Structures are given as C-alpha cells and as structure tokens.
C-alpha cells in the first residue's frame, strides 16, 4: 500500500467530539394531554440521541410524575426536560397542595397490599438524584439522570 491508504491503515478513527445534541422541552399538561406529553418526550429524546434504555426509564418517570400531578397536584402541570452534556434533567411542577414530607417521600417502598404510593419510589429508583420542593405555589420535582452517549458506528 502506498499513499493515503498506507497512512490510515490500522489507525483507529478519532472518538466523536461533537457536542451532545441539545434537548430543551417545556410543555404544560392536563390529564387529557398525557398522550401528547409522552409523544413529545419520546420524540425529543430520540432527536437528542438519548439511548433507548434511558428513554424507557425516563418515560416511566414522566408517567409517574404526570400521574401524581393529575391525581394529587391540582390536575394541571408543567414539564421541563433538558439535556446538558451527559446529564438529563426532568422537572415536573404543579400548583397543588404539596407533599407532607417531601424529603422522605418515596424513600421506602410501600407494602405490596397498598393501593398506591409507589410513584416517587419508582422515580427514585430510576434516577441518580431527586429533589422535591413544596411551597405555597405547589410542588416541583426535579429528577437528574445520567446519559451515556450512543456509540457511533465506525
């Protein structure tokens, strides 16, 4: 081999250095908007190269938090989803009455015979950090997840 082929033979391509695709979704919702909310989250995460296992976990998180808004938070919520580098932040807020003990909500599983109460526990299991803030205007749950880049074909 001579020429350019010889220079590149056996040389691994440089790792991808493109910045991670951006993701910034803000969407209000009510019970009648849940399908559209899930569709928007799915479309935006795929467009931002979020790996399928992370999308699956995020969809469970969004479903649980949105369900809590509908059932306990006044019925109207707002979702904010952002990707910064390899960090995915999902924030869901409502204008409901709040959570009695936000620091400990969802920290221990409920008994198998309980009718509900698993949502925040599930959210905590699928994320690296959960912050719950309640005040006179409602509740905001902020969830942080790690995003591992999708390997690029060579």
Backbone torsions as a table, in degrees:
resi	resn	phi	psi	omega
1	UNK	NA	138.8	175.2
2	UNK	-135.6	164.5	176.7
3	UNK	80.0	-153.7	-174.6
4	UNK	-61.3	-33.0	-179.7
5	UNK	-61.0	-38.9	-179.7
6	UNK	-67.1	-38.1	-177.5
7	UNK	-66.8	-29.8	-176.0
8	UNK	-103.3	-7.5	-178.9
9	UNK	-63.1	127.1	177.4
10	UNK	79.1	2.6	-179.2
11	UNK	-96.6	126.7	177.7
12	UNK	-72.1	141.1	176.5
13	UNK	-66.9	151.7	179.3
14	UNK	-64.7	145.2	177.7
15	UNK	-62.8	152.3	-179.7
16	UNK	-63.3	128.5	-180.0
17	UNK	-114.8	6.6	176.9
18	UNK	-60.2	144.2	175.4
19	UNK	-66.1	152.8	177.9
20	UNK	-60.5	141.9	177.4
21	UNK	-58.1	145.1	-178.7
22	UNK	-82.1	156.9	176.9
23	UNK	-147.4	122.7	177.2
24	UNK	-149.6	98.7	-178.1
25	UNK	-118.1	129.5	174.2
26	UNK	-128.3	124.1	-175.5
27	UNK	-149.6	123.7	172.5
28	UNK	-76.6	158.1	178.8
29	UNK	-155.9	156.9	170.3
30	UNK	-131.1	-177.5	-179.7
31	UNK	-57.3	-38.7	-177.8
32	UNK	-73.3	-10.7	-179.2
33	UNK	-99.9	3.1	-172.6
34	UNK	-61.6	-39.4	177.6
35	UNK	-62.3	-46.7	179.5
36	UNK	-63.8	-35.9	177.6
37	UNK	-63.1	-47.9	178.8
38	UNK	-62.1	-41.4	179.6
39	UNK	-63.4	-41.0	179.6
40	UNK	-65.5	-43.3	179.1
41	UNK	-62.8	-44.4	179.4
42	UNK	-60.8	-48.7	-178.2
43	UNK	-62.7	-45.1	-177.8
44	UNK	-69.0	-37.7	179.9
45	UNK	-70.6	-37.7	175.6
46	UNK	-63.5	-42.6	179.9
47	UNK	-64.6	-25.9	-179.1
48	UNK	-94.0	14.6	178.2
49	UNK	57.9	37.4	173.9
50	UNK	-78.0	132.0	-178.9
51	UNK	-63.0	145.0	-178.6
52	UNK	-52.0	-41.3	178.9
53	UNK	-62.5	-35.2	178.2
54	UNK	-69.8	-39.7	177.2
55	UNK	-61.2	-43.4	179.1
56	UNK	-58.1	-47.2	178.7
57	UNK	-63.5	-43.1	179.6
58	UNK	-61.7	-40.1	-179.9
59	UNK	-63.2	-37.8	175.2
60	UNK	-64.9	-43.0	179.8
61	UNK	-61.7	-50.0	-179.6
62	UNK	-60.5	-42.8	179.2
63	UNK	-60.4	-44.8	-179.8
64	UNK	-66.9	-44.5	-178.6
65	UNK	-68.2	-40.9	178.7
66	UNK	-66.2	-38.7	176.5
67	UNK	-61.6	-41.5	177.4
68	UNK	-62.2	-39.9	177.7
69	UNK	-60.7	-47.2	-177.8
70	UNK	-64.8	-43.2	-175.4
71	UNK	-82.0	-37.2	-170.4
72	UNK	-123.8	-14.6	-169.8
73	UNK	-109.2	25.2	176.8
74	UNK	92.7	-6.7	174.1
75	UNK	89.1	-13.4	179.4
76	UNK	-122.9	130.2	-178.8
77	UNK	-136.3	177.4	178.4
78	UNK	-140.3	129.2	178.1
79	UNK	-107.5	138.1	172.6
80	UNK	-130.4	125.1	-178.0
81	UNK	-127.6	125.9	-178.3
82	UNK	-135.8	145.5	170.0
83	UNK	-117.7	128.0	174.2
84	UNK	-127.4	106.8	-176.7
85	UNK	61.4	-122.1	179.9
86	UNK	-102.9	24.4	178.1
87	UNK	-118.5	131.2	177.5
88	UNK	-112.6	126.8	179.7
89	UNK	-119.2	126.1	178.2
90	UNK	-118.3	123.3	-178.9
91	UNK	-124.6	127.2	177.8
92	UNK	-124.1	128.5	-179.1
93	UNK	-127.9	157.0	176.9
94	UNK	-144.3	177.9	177.8
95	UNK	-118.5	33.9	-180.0
96	UNK	-82.0	-170.4	-174.3
97	UNK	-75.4	-11.9	179.8
98	UNK	99.2	-179.7	-178.9
99	UNK	-114.9	133.9	-175.3
100	UNK	-56.5	-45.4	-177.7
101	UNK	-132.9	76.4	-173.5
102	UNK	-61.0	-31.9	-178.9
103	UNK	-63.7	-35.3	-176.5
104	UNK	-104.7	-2.9	-178.7
105	UNK	-61.1	125.9	177.5
106	UNK	78.0	11.8	-179.3
107	UNK	-80.0	-27.2	178.1
108	UNK	-126.3	143.6	179.7
109	UNK	-67.2	148.8	176.8
110	UNK	-83.0	160.3	178.3
111	UNK	-59.6	149.5	-179.1
112	UNK	-58.1	-25.7	-178.4
113	UNK	-84.2	-7.1	-179.4
114	UNK	-66.8	145.0	-179.3
115	UNK	-73.9	-25.4	-177.9
116	UNK	-160.5	-159.1	176.2
117	UNK	90.8	13.2	-177.9
118	UNK	-97.4	-13.7	-172.2
119	UNK	-55.5	-55.3	-178.4
120	UNK	-69.5	-28.6	175.1
121	UNK	-64.7	-44.6	177.7
122	UNK	-60.6	-45.6	179.9
123	UNK	-57.9	-44.3	-179.8
124	UNK	-65.8	-33.3	-179.3
125	UNK	-70.3	-28.1	-173.7
126	UNK	-97.7	2.3	-175.7
127	UNK	-128.1	168.8	177.2
128	UNK	-93.9	-19.4	177.9
129	UNK	-156.8	141.5	175.8
130	UNK	-133.4	129.5	176.5
131	UNK	-122.3	130.8	179.4
132	UNK	-121.0	122.1	-179.6
133	UNK	-120.8	124.2	177.4
134	UNK	-120.8	137.4	173.1
135	UNK	-149.8	-168.1	-176.8
136	UNK	-65.4	-12.1	-179.3
137	UNK	-101.3	-5.0	179.2
138	UNK	136.8	-158.6	-177.0
139	UNK	-123.7	139.9	173.4
140	UNK	-127.3	124.4	175.5
141	UNK	-109.7	124.3	179.1
142	UNK	-114.9	123.7	-176.8
143	UNK	-116.6	133.6	177.5
144	UNK	-115.4	133.5	178.5
145	UNK	-129.1	152.9	175.1
146	UNK	-92.0	139.8	178.5
147	UNK	-116.8	117.2	174.6
148	UNK	-90.1	128.6	-177.7
149	UNK	-57.7	146.3	175.6
150	UNK	-74.2	127.7	179.3
151	UNK	-60.2	136.6	-179.5
152	UNK	-91.5	140.2	178.3
153	UNK	-65.2	149.6	179.5
154	UNK	-89.6	NA	NA
